[in-house]
């Protein structure tokens, strides 16, 4: 008889546990919907804000490449035909520091990395605009060709003074 009572008690505990389980699920569902002070749900995932939209993945075949070759660094910017930036890279972002940023090799590596990022958008043909008198001018163009894009046009947009500013007054000794 004592054994039967023990069995009955175990069965009642099992049925009580089964009844409590849906209640526990309801409580956890309520907790999931509520936000804490930081705007996160109980699970720890942040809900997307209403104001921000996910950026569309653009597919384009034509683009522009702007190369700014200064004496200290070379910056390559890849844009679509409208001028919206697709990707960019510089000698500094490619891992070069100090005087090594100004080398032609660093410019080539930067150009290759900018083009490989832009190739994800389907870029095939580019128009190149070069600005500045740095050492990475020609080598960055070779880096673009090594990246696997066709260069349609090369334009030098380096600002050149046409007679320049008025020179200062001469010294009288």
C-alpha positions as CSV (number, residue, x, y, z in Angstrom):
1,X,0.0,0.0,0.0
2,X,2.8,2.4,0.8
3,X,4.3,1.7,-2.6
4,X,1.0,2.5,-4.3
5,X,0.8,5.9,-2.5
6,X,4.3,6.8,-3.6
7,X,3.4,6.0,-7.2
8,X,0.2,8.1,-7.0
9,X,2.2,11.0,-5.6
10,X,4.7,10.8,-8.4
11,X,1.9,10.8,-11.0
12,X,0.2,13.8,-9.5
13,X,3.5,15.7,-9.5
14,X,4.0,14.8,-13.2
15,X,0.5,16.1,-14.1
16,X,1.0,19.3,-12.0
17,X,4.3,19.9,-13.8
18,X,2.6,19.5,-17.2
19,X,-0.1,22.0,-16.1
20,X,2.6,24.5,-15.1
21,X,4.5,24.3,-18.3
22,X,2.0,26.3,-20.5
23,X,2.0,29.0,-17.8
24,X,5.8,29.2,-17.9
25,X,5.6,29.5,-21.7
26,X,3.1,32.4,-21.5
27,X,5.4,34.2,-19.0
28,X,8.4,33.8,-21.3
29,X,6.4,35.0,-24.3
30,X,5.4,38.1,-22.3
31,X,9.0,38.7,-21.3
32,X,10.1,38.4,-24.9
33,X,7.8,41.2,-26.0
34,X,8.9,43.6,-23.2
35,X,11.9,45.8,-23.6
36,X,14.4,46.6,-20.9
37,X,16.0,50.0,-20.2
38,X,18.4,49.7,-23.1
39,X,15.7,49.0,-25.7
40,X,16.6,45.3,-25.9
41,X,14.1,42.4,-25.5
42,X,14.5,39.7,-22.9
43,X,16.4,37.5,-25.4
44,X,19.0,40.2,-25.8
45,X,18.4,41.0,-29.5
46,X,17.7,44.6,-30.4
47,X,14.7,45.3,-32.5
48,X,15.3,47.2,-35.8
49,X,14.6,50.9,-35.6
50,X,11.9,52.4,-37.8
51,X,14.1,55.2,-39.2
52,X,17.0,53.2,-40.7
53,X,16.6,51.2,-43.9
54,X,18.9,48.5,-45.1
55,X,21.2,49.5,-47.9
56,X,20.4,48.1,-51.3
57,X,23.0,46.0,-53.1
58,X,23.5,47.9,-56.4
59,X,24.6,46.2,-59.6
60,X,26.5,48.4,-62.0
61,X,28.9,47.8,-64.8
62,X,30.3,51.4,-65.2
63,X,32.0,53.5,-62.6
64,X,34.5,56.2,-61.8
65,X,37.8,55.9,-60.0
66,X,39.3,58.9,-58.3
67,X,43.0,58.7,-57.4
68,X,44.4,61.3,-55.1
69,X,48.2,60.9,-55.0
70,X,49.8,63.2,-52.4
71,X,53.4,63.1,-51.2
72,X,52.4,61.3,-48.0
73,X,49.6,58.9,-49.1
74,X,47.5,57.7,-52.0
75,X,43.7,57.5,-51.7
76,X,41.6,55.6,-54.3
77,X,37.8,56.1,-54.3
78,X,35.5,54.1,-56.5
79,X,32.1,55.7,-57.3
80,X,29.1,55.0,-59.5
81,X,28.5,57.3,-62.5
82,X,26.5,59.7,-60.3
83,X,29.4,60.1,-57.9
84,X,28.1,58.0,-55.0
85,X,30.9,56.1,-53.3
86,X,31.0,52.4,-53.7
87,X,34.3,51.6,-52.1
88,X,37.6,53.2,-51.2
89,X,41.0,52.3,-50.0
90,X,44.3,54.1,-49.2
91,X,47.9,53.2,-48.6
92,X,47.3,53.7,-44.9
93,X,44.2,51.5,-44.8
94,X,46.1,48.8,-46.6
95,X,48.4,48.5,-43.7
96,X,51.3,50.8,-44.6
97,X,52.6,53.3,-42.0
98,X,54.9,56.2,-42.1
99,X,57.1,56.8,-45.1
100,X,56.1,53.5,-46.7
101,X,52.6,54.9,-47.3
102,X,54.1,57.2,-50.0
103,X,55.6,54.3,-52.0
104,X,54.3,53.2,-55.4
105,X,53.9,49.7,-54.1
106,X,51.5,50.9,-51.4
107,X,49.5,52.7,-54.0
108,X,49.2,49.6,-56.1
109,X,48.0,47.5,-53.2
110,X,45.5,50.2,-52.3
111,X,44.1,50.3,-55.8
112,X,43.8,46.5,-56.0
113,X,41.9,46.4,-52.7
114,X,39.5,49.2,-53.7
115,X,38.7,47.5,-57.0
116,X,38.2,44.0,-55.4
117,X,35.6,45.6,-53.0
118,X,33.9,47.3,-56.0
119,X,33.9,44.2,-58.1
120,X,31.3,42.8,-55.7
121,X,28.9,45.3,-57.2
122,X,29.6,44.0,-60.8
123,X,32.0,46.8,-61.8
124,X,33.6,46.1,-65.2
125,X,34.6,49.5,-66.8
126,X,35.9,52.6,-65.2
127,X,36.9,56.1,-66.0
128,X,40.0,57.2,-64.0
129,X,40.5,60.7,-62.6
130,X,44.0,61.4,-61.2
131,X,44.8,64.3,-58.9
132,X,48.1,65.2,-57.3
133,X,51.8,64.7,-57.9
134,X,52.6,61.8,-55.6
135,X,54.8,58.8,-56.4
136,X,51.8,56.4,-56.6
137,X,50.2,57.9,-59.7
138,X,51.2,55.4,-62.4
139,X,51.5,52.4,-60.1
140,X,47.9,52.8,-58.9
141,X,46.7,52.7,-62.5
142,X,48.6,49.4,-62.9
143,X,46.9,48.2,-59.7
144,X,43.5,49.0,-61.2
145,X,44.4,46.9,-64.3
146,X,45.6,44.1,-62.1
147,X,42.3,44.2,-60.3
148,X,40.5,43.2,-63.5
149,X,38.7,46.2,-64.8
150,X,38.8,47.9,-68.2
151,X,39.9,51.5,-68.1
152,X,37.9,53.6,-70.6
153,X,39.5,57.0,-70.0
154,X,42.3,58.6,-68.0
155,X,41.9,62.2,-67.0
156,X,44.4,64.3,-65.0
157,X,42.5,66.8,-62.7
158,X,45.5,68.1,-60.9
159,X,44.9,71.8,-60.1
160,X,47.4,73.9,-61.9
161,X,47.7,77.6,-61.2
162,X,47.3,79.7,-64.4
163,X,49.8,82.5,-63.4
164,X,48.8,81.8,-59.8
165,X,48.3,84.3,-57.0
166,X,50.0,87.7,-57.0
167,X,53.5,87.4,-55.6
168,X,54.5,89.3,-52.5
169,X,56.2,92.7,-52.6
170,X,59.9,92.5,-53.2
171,X,62.4,93.2,-50.4
172,X,64.3,96.5,-50.6
173,X,67.8,96.2,-49.1
